[in-house]
Amino acid sequence: MALGATPKQVWIDGIAQIENPYVSEKPVTFQSLPATPDFEKQMKAAIEYQGLPPLTPSRAKVDTIVFTNVSSVYERGWPTIQEVFSARDGEPGVVVVRKGEIACFGSRHTCLVSISSVDQEFETFDLQGGSIW
Protein backbone atom coordinates (compact mmCIF):
# COMPACT_ATOMS: atom_id res chain seq x y z
CA MET A 1 0.00 0.00 0.00
CA ALA A 2 1.07 3.57 -0.63
CA LEU A 3 1.32 6.27 2.00
CA GLY A 4 -2.16 7.66 2.64
CA ALA A 5 -3.93 4.69 1.05
CA THR A 6 -7.37 3.87 2.42
CA PRO A 7 -8.45 0.31 1.66
CA LYS A 8 -12.11 -0.38 0.99
CA GLN A 9 -11.88 -3.79 2.63
CA VAL A 10 -9.29 -6.01 4.32
CA TRP A 11 -9.20 -9.77 3.78
CA ILE A 12 -7.31 -12.29 5.86
CA ASP A 13 -7.32 -15.88 4.63
CA GLY A 14 -10.11 -14.97 2.21
CA ILE A 15 -12.40 -13.64 4.97
CA ALA A 16 -13.53 -9.99 4.88
CA GLN A 17 -12.52 -8.31 8.16
CA ILE A 18 -14.80 -5.23 8.04
CA GLU A 19 -18.49 -6.04 8.30
CA ASN A 20 -19.90 -2.70 7.09
CA PRO A 21 -17.05 -0.84 5.41
CA TYR A 22 -17.27 2.93 5.00
CA VAL A 23 -15.93 4.04 1.63
CA SER A 24 -14.59 7.56 1.30
CA GLU A 25 -14.08 8.43 -2.35
CA LYS A 26 -11.04 10.56 -3.08
CA PRO A 27 -10.77 13.12 -5.87
CA VAL A 28 -8.91 12.13 -9.03
CA THR A 29 -6.02 14.47 -8.15
CA PHE A 30 -5.27 12.29 -5.11
CA GLN A 31 -4.87 9.25 -7.33
CA SER A 32 -1.69 10.43 -9.08
CA LEU A 33 1.84 10.55 -7.68
CA PRO A 34 3.53 13.93 -7.26
CA ALA A 35 6.48 14.80 -9.51
CA THR A 36 9.86 13.83 -8.10
CA PRO A 37 12.23 16.82 -7.78
CA ASP A 38 15.54 16.79 -9.64
CA PHE A 39 18.34 16.37 -7.07
CA GLU A 40 21.13 16.26 -9.67
CA LYS A 41 22.79 19.50 -8.40
CA GLN A 42 22.74 18.35 -4.75
CA MET A 43 24.07 14.92 -5.71
CA LYS A 44 27.04 16.41 -7.62
CA ALA A 45 27.84 18.79 -4.73
CA ALA A 46 27.71 15.92 -2.20
CA ILE A 47 30.13 13.86 -4.29
CA GLU A 48 32.46 16.82 -4.94
CA TYR A 49 32.69 17.83 -1.28
CA GLN A 50 32.50 14.25 0.10
CA GLY A 51 29.15 14.94 1.78
CA LEU A 52 30.32 18.07 3.64
CA PRO A 53 29.37 21.58 2.55
CA PRO A 54 32.22 23.88 1.54
CA LEU A 55 33.23 26.13 4.41
CA THR A 56 35.17 28.67 2.38
CA PRO A 57 34.08 32.27 2.89
CA SER A 58 32.70 34.30 0.03
CA ARG A 59 32.87 38.05 -0.45
CA ALA A 60 29.64 40.00 -0.07
CA LYS A 61 28.32 41.80 -3.14
CA VAL A 62 27.34 44.90 -1.15
CA ASP A 63 28.74 46.69 1.91
CA THR A 64 25.67 46.21 4.11
CA ILE A 65 24.29 42.84 5.24
CA VAL A 66 21.08 42.45 7.26
CA PHE A 67 20.60 39.26 9.29
CA THR A 68 16.98 38.64 10.30
CA ASN A 69 15.43 36.16 12.77
CA VAL A 70 18.45 36.34 15.07
CA SER A 71 17.95 34.79 18.51
CA SER A 72 21.14 36.13 20.15
CA VAL A 73 24.33 38.09 19.53
CA TYR A 74 27.65 37.40 21.28
CA GLU A 75 30.82 39.51 21.33
CA ARG A 76 34.32 38.73 22.50
CA GLY A 77 35.04 40.26 25.86
CA TRP A 78 37.80 39.81 28.32
CA PRO A 79 38.17 37.07 29.55
CA THR A 80 35.04 35.44 28.10
CA ILE A 81 32.48 35.76 25.33
CA GLN A 82 29.50 37.87 26.42
CA GLU A 83 25.92 37.83 25.22
CA VAL A 84 25.00 41.38 24.15
CA PHE A 85 21.55 40.66 22.69
CA SER A 86 18.89 38.03 23.28
CA ALA A 87 15.51 37.89 21.54
CA ARG A 88 12.67 38.44 24.00
CA ASP A 89 8.97 37.57 23.89
CA GLY A 90 9.36 35.43 20.78
CA GLU A 91 10.28 38.43 18.62
CA PRO A 92 13.52 37.63 16.76
CA GLY A 93 16.15 40.30 16.37
CA VAL A 94 17.94 41.93 13.48
CA VAL A 95 21.68 42.51 13.04
CA VAL A 96 23.07 45.03 10.53
CA VAL A 97 26.69 44.58 9.43
CA ARG A 98 28.46 47.35 7.48
CA LYS A 99 31.84 46.65 5.92
CA GLY A 100 32.46 43.71 8.26
CA GLU A 101 31.54 45.50 11.52
CA ILE A 102 28.27 45.19 13.48
CA ALA A 103 26.48 48.51 13.05
CA CYS A 104 23.23 47.70 14.84
CA PHE A 105 21.56 44.84 16.68
CA GLY A 106 18.19 44.69 18.34
CA SER A 107 14.58 44.83 17.26
CA ARG A 108 13.48 44.89 13.65
CA HIS A 109 12.09 48.41 14.01
CA THR A 110 15.26 49.91 15.49
CA CYS A 111 17.78 48.46 13.04
CA LEU A 112 15.80 48.60 9.82
CA VAL A 113 15.04 52.29 10.36
CA SER A 114 18.78 52.95 10.71
CA ILE A 115 19.67 51.26 7.41
CA SER A 116 16.86 52.66 5.30
CA SER A 117 18.22 56.20 5.56
CA VAL A 118 21.91 55.32 4.99
CA ASP A 119 22.17 52.32 2.68
CA GLN A 120 20.75 52.11 -0.80
CA GLU A 121 21.58 48.43 -1.33
CA PHE A 122 21.85 45.59 1.16
CA GLU A 123 21.63 41.80 1.24
CA THR A 124 19.33 40.00 3.65
CA PHE A 125 19.92 36.59 5.23
CA ASP A 126 17.36 34.74 7.38
CA LEU A 127 19.20 33.00 10.25
CA GLN A 128 16.03 31.09 11.26
CA GLY A 129 16.65 31.56 14.98
CA GLY A 130 20.44 31.27 14.81
CA SER A 131 23.04 33.27 16.72
CA ILE A 132 25.87 35.59 15.71
CA TRP A 133 29.18 35.87 17.54
Secondary structure, 3 states (H helix, E strand, C coil): CCCCCCCCCCEECCEECCCCCCCCCCCHHHHCCCCCCCCHHHHHHHHHCCCCCCCCCCCCCCCEEEEEEECEEEEECCCCEEEEEECECCECEEEEEECCEEEEEECHHHHHHHHHHHCCCCEEEECCCCEEC
